[in-house]
Amino acid sequence: MSGLITEPTDDIRRFMARDHRLFIDGLWVAPGSNRLIEVENPSTEEVIARLHSASLADLDRAVAAARGALDGPWGRMPPAARAKLMYRLAGLMEAAALDLGQLSTLENGMPLWMSMDKLAAFCPELVRYYAGWCTKVTGDTLPAVPLRGEGDDWLVYTLKQPVGVVGAIIPWNAPASMITLKAAPALAAGCTMVLKPAEMTPLLAIRFTELIEEAGFPAGVFNLVQGYGDDIGDGIARHPGIDKVAFTGSTAVGKAIVRAAADDLKRVSLELGGKSPFIVCADADLDVAAPSAAAACFFLSGQNCMAGTRLFVEESIAEEFEERLVAAAATFTLGDGFAPGTMIGPVISAKQLARVKGFIDEAESVGARRIFGGNVPGGKGHFVEPTVFADVTPDMRLAREEVFGPVLAVQRFSQDNERELLARVNGTTYGLSGSVWTRDIGRALRLAKHVDSGQVGVNAHAAVSPETPFGGNKQSGWGREFGREGLDAYLKTKAVSVNLGPHLGG
């Protein structure tokens, strides 16, 4: 589908040039702050849009609007009616996929074919998945007898109710997926939302909000406040009118959100950083495993939390696998997201490029062997080649810290020491994703059981689906997204105990 266009359409150019506003209580309103947000195309370094940040007073109005909708029409709406609105939204997302995809590519840099894949298929289906849950949120009837109630007959049941007003703070690396992943379960649960997109990627969020408006959601159900993390993001975390913060981003910012949210003990869910292992055993199908290892690291230019950036390969096949890996890495064409054939785009900013290059230079200086890539092409754009390092040791910074760029660290392991392998695999502060590649099902399940992460694939990496819970252990986060567990994060349980009087027997 991306072959249909090689540059932004006139409609999208007009959209970018518009006066971009906030969406509060069903109305598009001018931001109350003079703080400027400049949106840059990371492929060209061109400023493609300018808008102003929300003020803290704007945030107050958005939270009040969300509370009003929760206590008013949205809170009274039957679950089937909520589902109908969500199904309508999914259809509108499909119809607007080309618009949304272009905006994602322009402000984020990802190839248009990848943007379209998310927006024409995955994101609408995620909305439909959660729309189906609207009418299936139920409690339980419990055979309970409260203390000092032995002689009475009791009816004890639970209610699942929306947690309330949700403040969602999302990152820049995959705006469409992140918006959908926060909004869909929250709306299905009956919550209302105040969304702050990353300041580097606000445009897709604005267009998505237009679809919310077009779908007919009541005023105040979904509110959009563009802004920076140090004021609007922090304001969401501290706001007494917000019941839950849903955050995806770096571990450092996640910790700051927890500290800010501690004053009123609001609920917090966090999907944070990762340093995911990709384990290749000697009997693996190397024709599949090698290109999969490259894709697991270089997808989204390495700017994704699940990236398989630590490759553990069994010693007996290491040399052959490294050769196959280099051949696979060479197929990842670097370029502008609108250019035909582009496989990976730029990193998001000059600052991020400098960070990635710093990791590359340091790894070489401490003895890692660069076997592919690592160069920064000249000209415009924040581009860095896919990079592969061999001879990486566990003490190196490249093996311990999240790069958030297309840099793969290869370590070798011996067949007869799975304990030592697992000690290295789990010897990190992160625990988000991972994968094991082998034809030996016993070994696969044994290793998968002991890899300390929220998700482990066998002969697949980052096998995300709407039904499958996803989230991190350790400093990779709190809670789970996707699936029933992702819905539960936006619900609270109330127990109701009814004394029916003296027990009549029978």
Secondary structure, 3 states (H helix, E strand, C coil): CHHHCCCCCHHHHHHHHCCCCEEECCEEECCCCCCEEEEEECCCCEEEEEEECCCHHHHHHHHHHHHHHHHCHHHHCCHHHHHHHHHHHHHHHHHCHHHHHHHHHHHHCCCHHHHHHHHHHHHHHHHHHHHHHHHHCCCCEECCCCCCCCCEEEEEEEEEEECCEEEEECCCCCHHHHHHHHHHHHHHHCCEEEEECCCCCCHHHHHHHHHHHHHCCCCCCEEECCCCHHHHHHHHHHCCCCCEEEEECCHHHHHHHHHHHCCCCCEEEEECCCCCEEEECCCCCHHHHHHHHHHHHHHHHHCCCCCCCEEEEEHHHHHHHHHHHHHHHCCCCECCCCCCCCCECCCCCHHHHHHHHHHHHHHHHCCCEEEECCCCCCCCCCCCCCEEEECCCCCCHHHHCCCCCCEEEEEEECCCCHHHHHHHHCCCCCCCCCEEECCCHHHHHHHHHHCCCCCCEECCCCCCCCCCCECCCHHHEECCECHHHHHHCCEEEEEEEEEEEECCCC
